[in-house]
Amino acid sequence: MARYLITSALPYINGIKHLGNLAGSMLPADVHARFRRAQGHEVLYICATDEHGTPAELAAAEAGQDVRAYCDEQHIIQKTAGERFGLSWDWFGRSSNAPNHRLTQHFCEVLEKNDLIEERVDKMVYSVDDRRFLPDRYVQGVCPYCGFEHARGDQCDNCGNLLDPTDLKEPYSVISGSRNIEVRDTRHLYLLQSKVQDRIRAWVDAHAGHWPALTKGIAYKFLDEGLVDRGITRDLSWGIPVTRDGAPRPGFEEKVFYVWFDAPIEYIGATVEWAEATGADWKRWWRLDEGASDVRYVQVMGKDNVAFHTVSFPATILGSEEPWKTVDDLKAFNWLNWYGGKFSTSNKRGVFMDQALELLPPDYWRWYLTAYGPEGSDAAFTWEQFQSAINTDLANVLGNGLNRILKFTASRFDGRVPEGGEDTPLEQKLQVEVAEAVAEATAQFEAMEFRKAAQAVRRLWVLANEYLQESAPWTAFKTDPERAGVAVRAGLNLMAVIAAVSAPILPFTAERIAAALGLEGPLPWPDADGQAALRRLVPGSTVTVPDVLFAKIEDEQVAEWTERFGGAG
């Protein structure tokens, strides 16, 4: 049994997340966590709300709430939505909680002792009318790289380049809209990434061999361009206070740590929260000198977060000179687009997690976002493709096959797994095909090739339909009930295999299939031996017929949802 530490990019606190956020980080991380647990490994899946920085302050102001009260409320909303989607976090923490404060302040002090923190006088955008500095998202303007007119002071959403507020052309205050802007001096702490560039490159070289091309490309792009020293403090009131030796740092009493610095540290912070709540030992997951050397650390995120996790966070971890666990596998995803444009939390464009669950149960979305997600390239969500995938894959292939075999068992075998009869060459062929399909699914899940894993799972669904079509127990029953019983027994056992292999992607459906087959408890990953896999159900045990697993999506529903949420028009 191995140990897997799995983290997904922390969702911002500023509102419920859209399907693109789910598809590019939290859902695939959950699929992998469920798969590794089914294999019998020890898994710790950690996530948290990212609560600091300008997005939290701006969203709270828009909601007319105190920022702490806003974050308290939104954390519960996001946690609830994730749980309803079946995200099996072992802990869903908060970057505003005490462990992250302590760890962030600790890292800063250690980095400073290692000559990697420097105080610098910075030139920052100041709004005369608002009487305050405008860090990050408090200022918008024209991107100097691509000319996008609504670039933020920290990043351009159009071209993806990281920015400083002073980079923007024609800047204006997001608070008031004022263009009465000046550039003034302010003192900030900088992390000297340039001094650890060689170490980071060596670290990336040692790990990138098994990273996907997207992850490697982004990491080496930043390294090849040369790492720049980056400010780690901001002129904000909401965040982690800047300290030195446990006391407020002189001159920084009204400043906090920059969110990009403290947010990745929350992976560790949330693990500490989990440990404090459960009595577990967090150090065996994070400290190499406390047993973490045998942990396999997996991170999952959208491509816009890769630079922070392949360069900036490693600069913190490696620069500390302390024995912290670093990531082994970093799976990056492209963007899920909404027809011709982007999903947007701030612009409320697209379907959001809470809205999705008003329309359909979670497994509909989990299947589509995994099997057709933005893995190898950006992917476009359309209602028409969603309808086609659900109706074909889930309703026709999976749902109909299960329904046929269970209804026939109920009507001809008194709802019991048939006994007696010998396997024929047809069942022997099925055993080989099942073994191959399970091996393929296992390999793709292990490689975190999620679309390919979903297609391997679907192959098993197709196999079940093909086998039932070829063995035709409903026809054989008329002249040879024993032969029909062999086919039914094989078909029911194949459904048990299907439940287990589908469970990482379709956990709620897998539970329903398992219950219909009389299986209790967690579904272990199937044996690679096809013959053994098709022997799980006890002859004579009872099976039941569940309600329809998946209702087809009708054209009228697509028209209604297009009207409500938008579409091609």
C-alpha positions in Angstrom: 0.0 0.0 0.0 1.4 3.4 -1.0 0.5 6.8 0.3 -0.9 9.6 -1.9 -1.2 13.2 -1.0 -3.6 14.9 -3.4 -4.3 18.6 -3.7 -6.4 20.6 -6.1 -6.0 24.3 -6.8 -7.7 26.3 -4.1 -10.9 27.9 -5.3 -11.2 31.6 -4.7 -13.7 32.7 -2.1 -15.4 35.2 -4.4 -18.6 33.2 -5.2 -19.7 29.8 -6.2 -17.4 28.1 -8.8 -18.4 27.4 -12.4 -18.1 24.2 -14.3 -14.7 25.2 -15.7 -13.2 25.4 -12.2 -14.7 22.0 -11.4 -13.4 20.4 -14.6 -9.9 21.7 -14.3 -8.9 21.0 -10.7 -11.3 19.7 -8.1 -13.1 17.0 -10.1 -10.1 15.3 -11.6 -8.3 15.4 -8.2 -11.3 13.7 -6.7 -11.5 11.1 -9.5 -7.8 10.2 -8.8 -8.3 10.2 -5.1 -11.2 7.8 -5.4 -9.3 5.5 -7.8 -6.3 5.3 -5.4 -8.5 4.6 -2.4 -10.2 1.8 -4.4 -6.8 0.3 -5.1 -6.3 0.1 -1.3 -3.8 2.9 -1.0 -3.7 5.5 1.9 -5.0 8.8 0.4 -5.2 12.3 1.8 -7.1 14.7 -0.4 -6.8 18.3 0.7 -8.4 21.4 -0.6 -9.4 24.8 0.9 -10.9 28.1 0.0 -8.4 30.8 -1.0 -9.6 33.7 1.1 -7.1 36.5 0.9 -6.3 39.2 -1.6 -8.3 41.7 -3.5 -11.0 39.3 -4.9 -12.2 38.6 -1.4 -12.3 42.3 -0.4 -14.0 43.4 -3.7 -16.6 40.6 -3.5 -17.4 41.4 0.1 -17.8 45.1 -0.7 -20.1 44.2 -3.6 -22.2 42.0 -1.3 -22.3 44.8 1.4 -20.6 42.5 4.0 -17.7 42.6 6.3 -14.9 40.6 4.6 -14.7 38.0 7.4 -18.4 37.5 7.5 -18.4 37.2 3.7 -15.7 34.6 3.7 -17.4 32.6 6.5 -20.6 32.4 4.4 -18.9 31.6 1.1 -16.7 28.9 2.6 -19.8 27.0 3.7 -21.5 27.5 0.3 -18.5 26.2 -1.6 -17.9 23.3 0.8 -21.6 22.3 0.5 -21.5 22.5 -3.3 -18.4 20.4 -3.5 -19.8 17.7 -1.2 -23.0 17.6 -3.2 -20.9 16.9 -6.3 -19.3 14.1 -4.5 -15.9 15.7 -4.0 -14.3 13.4 -1.4 -12.0 15.8 0.4 -10.5 14.5 3.5 -10.4 18.1 4.6 -11.6 21.4 3.0 -9.8 24.1 4.9 -9.5 27.9 4.9 -6.4 30.0 4.1 -7.6 32.5 6.7 -7.3 30.0 9.5 -4.6 30.1 12.1 -2.3 27.3 10.8 -1.8 29.1 7.5 -1.0 32.4 9.4 1.7 30.6 11.4 3.2 28.8 8.5 3.2 31.8 6.1 5.0 33.9 8.8 7.4 31.1 9.5 8.3 30.7 5.8 9.0 34.4 5.5 11.3 34.5 8.5 13.2 31.4 7.4 13.6 32.7 3.9 14.8 36.0 5.2 17.4 34.2 7.3 18.5 32.5 4.1 19.0 36.0 2.4 16.0 35.4 0.1 13.8 38.2 1.4 14.6 41.8 0.8 12.8 45.1 1.6 12.5 47.3 -1.4 10.9 50.7 -2.1 8.3 50.0 -4.7 6.3 52.2 -7.0 2.6 51.3 -6.7 -0.5 52.7 -8.2 -2.3 55.2 -5.8 -5.8 56.5 -6.2 -5.9 60.1 -5.0 -9.7 60.1 -4.9 -9.9 56.8 -3.0 -6.9 57.8 -0.7 -5.3 54.4 -1.0 -2.9 52.2 -2.9 -4.6 50.0 -5.5 -2.9 46.6 -5.5 -3.7 43.8 -7.9 -7.4 43.6 -8.8 -8.2 47.0 -7.4 -6.8 48.5 -10.6 -7.7 47.7 -14.2 -6.5 49.0 -17.5 -5.2 48.1 -20.9 -2.8 45.1 -21.0 0.7 46.1 -22.3 1.1 42.8 -24.0 -2.2 42.1 -25.9 -4.1 45.3 -25.6 -7.0 43.8 -23.7 -9.0 46.7 -22.3 -10.0 45.0 -19.0 -6.7 43.5 -17.7 -6.4 43.3 -14.0 -3.4 44.6 -12.0 -2.2 41.0 -11.3 -3.0 39.1 -14.5 -4.5 39.6 -18.0 -7.4 37.1 -18.4 -7.0 37.4 -22.2 -3.4 36.5 -22.8 -2.5 35.0 -19.4 0.5 37.2 -18.7 1.2 38.0 -15.0 1.2 41.8 -14.4 2.0 44.4 -11.8 -0.4 47.3 -11.5 2.1 49.8 -12.8 2.3 47.8 -16.1 -1.2 48.7 -17.1 -1.9 51.4 -19.6 -4.8 53.8 -18.9 -5.3 52.5 -15.4 -8.4 53.2 -13.3 -9.7 52.4 -9.8 -12.0 49.4 -9.6 -13.4 51.0 -6.3 -14.6 54.3 -7.8 -13.7 54.2 -11.5 -11.5 57.2 -10.9 -8.6 57.8 -13.3 -7.0 60.3 -10.9 -4.1 57.9 -10.5 -0.5 58.4 -9.3 2.4 56.2 -8.9 3.8 56.6 -5.3 6.6 54.9 -3.3 5.7 52.2 -0.8 7.9 49.6 0.9 7.4 45.9 0.3 9.1 42.6 0.9 10.4 40.7 -2.1 11.1 37.0 -2.5 14.4 36.8 -4.5 13.4 34.1 -6.9 16.4 35.0 -9.1 18.8 33.7 -6.5 17.2 30.2 -6.5 16.6 30.0 -10.2 19.2 27.3 -10.8 17.9 25.2 -7.9 14.3 25.5 -9.3 15.5 24.5 -12.8 17.3 21.5 -11.4 14.2 20.5 -9.4 12.0 20.9 -12.5 14.4 18.9 -14.6 14.2 16.1 -12.0 10.4 16.0 -12.0 9.3 17.1 -15.4 10.0 13.7 -17.1 6.6 12.5 -16.0 4.7 15.8 -16.1 2.3 16.4 -19.0 3.5 18.6 -21.9 1.3 21.5 -20.7 2.9 21.6 -17.3 6.4 21.3 -18.6 5.9 23.9 -21.3 4.7 26.5 -18.8 7.4 25.8 -16.2 10.2 26.0 -18.8 8.7 29.1 -20.3 9.2 31.0 -17.1 12.6 29.5 -16.4 13.9 30.3 -19.9 12.6 33.9 -19.7 14.5 34.3 -16.3 12.8 34.4 -12.9 12.1 37.8 -11.5 12.0 38.7 -7.8 8.4 39.1 -6.8 6.8 41.1 -4.1 5.2 39.1 -1.3 3.4 41.9 0.6 0.5 44.2 -0.3 -1.2 47.4 0.9 -4.3 45.7 2.1 -6.1 45.2 5.4 -7.4 41.7 4.9 -4.8 39.0 5.0 -2.0 37.5 7.0 -0.1 40.2 9.0 3.6 40.7 8.3 5.6 39.8 11.3 9.2 39.4 12.4 10.1 37.3 15.5 6.5 37.0 16.4 5.8 40.7 16.5 4.5 43.2 13.8 7.3 44.1 11.4 8.2 47.8 11.7 6.9 49.7 8.8 4.6 46.9 7.7 1.8 47.3 10.3 -0.8 48.1 7.6 0.4 45.5 5.1 -0.4 41.8 4.7 1.2 39.0 2.8 0.4 38.8 -0.9 -2.2 36.1 -1.6 0.1 34.3 -4.2 2.6 33.7 -1.4 0.3 32.4 1.3 -2.3 30.5 -0.8 0.0 27.5 -1.8 1.2 27.3 1.8 -2.4 26.6 2.7 -2.0 23.1 1.3 0.2 22.5 4.4 -2.0 24.7 6.5 -5.2 22.8 5.6 -3.4 19.5 6.4 -2.5 20.9 9.9 -6.2 21.9 10.3 -7.2 18.3 9.4 -4.6 16.9 11.9 -5.8 19.2 14.7 -9.4 18.2 14.0 -8.8 14.4 13.8 -5.7 13.8 16.0 -3.7 12.7 13.0 0.0 13.4 12.3 0.3 16.0 9.5 4.1 15.9 9.4 4.2 12.4 8.1 2.6 13.9 4.9 4.7 17.0 4.6 8.1 16.6 6.4 10.7 14.4 4.9 12.3 14.0 8.3 9.0 12.8 9.8 8.1 10.1 7.3 6.9 11.9 4.2 9.7 10.5 2.0 7.4 7.7 0.8 4.5 10.0 0.0 3.5 10.5 -3.7 2.3 14.1 -3.9 -0.1 14.9 -6.7 -1.3 18.4 -7.6 -4.2 19.1 -10.1 -4.9 22.6 -11.4 -5.8 24.8 -14.4 -3.0 26.1 -16.6 -3.3 29.6 -15.2 -2.0 28.3 -11.8 1.0 26.3 -13.1 3.5 29.1 -12.9 2.8 29.6 -9.2 3.3 25.8 -8.5 6.3 25.1 -10.7 8.3 28.2 -9.9 7.0 30.5 -7.0 5.9 27.9 -4.5 9.0 25.8 -5.1 11.0 28.9 -4.5 9.4 29.2 -1.0 9.8 25.5 -0.2 13.3 25.0 -1.6 14.5 28.3 -0.4 13.5 27.5 3.2 16.3 24.8 3.2 13.9 22.8 5.4 12.9 19.1 4.6 9.5 19.8 3.1 7.8 17.4 0.6 7.5 18.8 -2.9 5.1 17.8 -5.6 5.8 14.7 -7.7 3.0 14.7 -10.3 1.6 18.0 -11.4 -1.4 17.6 -13.7 -2.4 20.8 -15.5 -5.7 21.3 -17.4 -6.6 23.7 -20.2 -9.7 25.8 -20.1 -13.3 24.7 -20.4 -14.9 27.5 -22.5 -18.5 28.4 -22.7 -19.3 28.3 -26.4 -17.2 31.0 -28.0 -16.0 32.7 -24.7 -14.9 31.9 -21.2 -16.8 30.9 -18.1 -16.5 33.8 -15.7 -17.3 34.0 -12.0 -17.1 37.8 -12.0 -19.3 38.2 -15.2 -21.6 35.3 -14.2 -21.2 33.7 -17.6 -21.9 30.0 -17.9 -23.3 27.4 -15.5 -22.2 27.4 -11.9 -22.0 24.4 -9.6 -25.1 25.2 -7.6 -27.1 25.8 -10.8 -25.9 22.6 -12.4 -27.3 20.6 -9.5 -30.6 22.3 -9.9 -30.8 20.9 -13.4 -29.4 17.3 -13.1 -27.8 15.0 -10.5 -24.0 15.3 -10.1 -23.0 12.2 -12.0 -24.3 13.6 -15.3 -21.9 16.5 -14.9 -19.1 14.4 -13.5 -19.2 12.1 -16.5 -19.3 14.9 -19.1 -16.6 17.0 -17.5 -14.3 14.0 -17.2 -14.9 12.2 -20.5 -15.0 15.4 -22.6 -13.0 17.8 -20.4 -10.3 20.3 -21.3 -7.3 17.9 -20.9 -5.2 17.9 -24.1 -6.6 21.3 -25.3 -9.2 23.9 -24.5 -12.7 22.4 -24.8 -16.0 24.2 -25.5 -19.1 23.4 -23.5 -22.3 23.3 -25.5 -25.7 22.1 -24.5 -26.0 20.1 -27.7 -22.8 18.1 -27.0 -23.7 17.7 -23.4 -27.1 16.3 -24.4 -25.6 13.9 -26.9 -23.0 12.6 -24.5 -25.5 12.0 -21.7 -28.1 10.4 -23.9 -25.6 8.1 -25.7 -23.1 7.2 -23.0 -25.1 7.2 -19.8 -28.7 6.6 -20.9 -28.3 4.3 -23.8 -25.0 2.4 -23.2 -24.8 2.2 -19.4 -28.3 2.6 -18.2 -30.1 0.4 -20.8 -27.6 -2.5 -20.4 -28.0 -2.6 -16.7 -31.8 -2.3 -16.9 -32.1 -5.2 -19.4 -30.1 -7.7 -17.4 -31.7 -6.8 -14.0 -35.2 -6.9 -15.3 -34.6 -10.2 -17.0 -33.1 -11.6 -13.8 -36.2 -10.4 -11.8 -38.7 -11.9 -14.3 -37.0 -15.2 -15.1 -34.7 -16.0 -12.2 -36.8 -14.7 -9.3 -34.3 -11.9 -8.8 -31.5 -14.1 -7.9 -28.0 -14.7 -9.3 -28.4 -18.0 -11.3 -26.6 -21.1 -10.1 -25.1 -24.0 -12.1 -24.0 -24.3 -15.7 -20.6 -24.2 -17.2 -18.9 -21.3 -19.0 -18.8 -21.5 -22.8 -16.2 -20.1 -25.1 -18.3 -16.9 -25.2 -17.8 -16.4 -21.4 -14.1 -17.2 -21.8 -13.8 -14.6 -24.5 -15.6 -12.2 -22.2 -13.1 -12.9 -19.4 -10.2 -12.0 -21.7 -11.9 -8.8 -22.9 -12.8 -7.7 -19.4 -9.3 -8.3 -18.2 -7.9 -6.2 -21.1 -10.5 -3.4 -20.5 -9.8 -3.3 -16.7 -6.0 -3.2 -17.4 -6.5 -0.3 -19.8 -8.7 1.6 -17.4 -6.2 1.0 -14.6 -3.3 2.2 -16.7 -5.1 5.4 -17.8 -6.3 6.2 -14.3 -2.8 5.7 -12.9 -1.4 8.0 -15.6 -4.1 10.6 -14.8 -5.2 10.5 -18.5 -8.8 11.2 -17.5 -10.4 11.3 -20.9 -8.7 8.1 -21.9 -9.7 6.5 -18.5 -13.3 7.5 -19.1 -13.3 5.9 -22.6 -11.8 2.7 -21.1 -14.6 2.6 -18.6 -17.1 3.2 -21.4 -15.5 0.3 -23.2 -16.7 -2.0 -20.4 -20.2 -0.7 -20.8 -20.1 -1.5 -24.5 -18.7 -4.9 -23.7 -21.7 -5.6 -21.5 -24.1 -4.7 -24.2 -22.2 -6.7 -26.8 -22.1 -9.7 -24.6 -25.8 -9.6 -23.8 -26.6 -9.2 -27.5 -24.4 -12.2 -28.4 -25.4 -14.5 -25.6 -29.1 -13.5 -25.8 -30.2 -15.1 -22.5 -33.8 -14.1 -23.3 -33.8 -16.3 -26.3 -31.8 -19.1 -24.8 -34.2 -19.3 -21.8 -37.0 -20.7 -24.0 -35.0 -23.9 -24.8 -32.0 -24.0 -22.4 -32.7 -22.2 -19.1 -29.3 -23.4 -17.7 -27.4 -21.7 -20.6 -29.5 -18.6 -20.1 -28.5 -18.7 -16.4 -24.8 -18.8 -17.3 -25.2 -15.7 -19.5 -27.2 -13.9 -16.8 -24.6 -14.7 -14.1 -21.8 -13.5 -16.3 -23.7 -10.3 -17.2 -24.5 -9.5 -13.5 -20.9 -10.0 -12.5 -19.8 -7.8 -15.3 -22.1 -5.2 -13.9 -20.3 -5.5 -10.6 -17.0 -4.9 -12.4 -18.6 -1.9 -14.1 -19.7 -0.5 -10.8 -16.2 -0.7 -9.4 -14.4 0.7 -12.5 -17.0 3.5 -12.9 -17.0 4.6 -9.3 -14.1 7.1 -9.4 -16.1 9.1 -12.1 -19.7 8.1 -11.2 -19.7 7.5 -7.4 -23.4 7.9 -6.9 -24.3 5.7 -9.8 -21.8 3.0 -8.7 -23.5 3.0 -5.3 -26.9 2.4 -6.9 -25.6 -0.4 -9.2 -23.8 -2.0 -6.2 -27.0 -1.8 -4.1 -29.0 -3.4 -6.9 -26.5 -6.2 -7.0 -26.6 -6.7 -3.3 -23.0 -5.5 -2.8 -22.2 -3.7 0.5 -19.4 -1.4 1.5 -16.7 0.3 -0.6 -16.1 -1.2 -4.1 -12.5 -2.4 -4.3 -10.7 -2.0 -7.7 -11.3 -5.2 -9.7 -8.8 -8.0 -10.0 -6.8 -7.9 -13.2 -7.8 -11.6 -13.6 -10.9 -11.5 -15.8 -12.1 -14.8 -14.6 -11.9 -13.8 -10.9 -13.5 -10.4 -11.7 -16.5 -12.2 -13.1 -17.0 -14.4 -10.0 -17.7 -11.8 -7.3 -21.5 -12.3 -6.9 -22.6 -15.3 -4.8 -24.9 -17.6 -6.8 -28.4 -17.5 -5.2 -27.9 -14.0 -3.8 -30.7 -11.4 -4.5 -30.6 -8.6 -6.9 -33.1 -5.8 -7.4 -34.2 -3.5 -10.3 -33.4 0.2 -9.5 -35.2 3.1 -10.9 -33.9 4.4 -14.3 -30.3 5.3 -13.8 -30.2 8.2 -16.3 -33.2 10.0 -17.9 -32.5 11.3 -21.4 -32.1 15.0 -21.9 -34.9 16.2 -24.2 -34.7 18.9 -26.8 -37.2 21.0 -24.8 -34.8 21.0 -21.8 -31.9 22.1 -24.0 -34.0 24.9 -25.4 -35.0 26.0 -21.9 -31.4 25.9 -20.6 -30.1 27.8 -23.6 -32.7 30.5 -23.0 -31.7 30.6 -19.3 -27.9 30.4 -19.5 -27.1 31.4 -23.0 -25.7 29.3 -25.9 -24.6 29.6 -29.4 -26.8 32.7 -30.0 
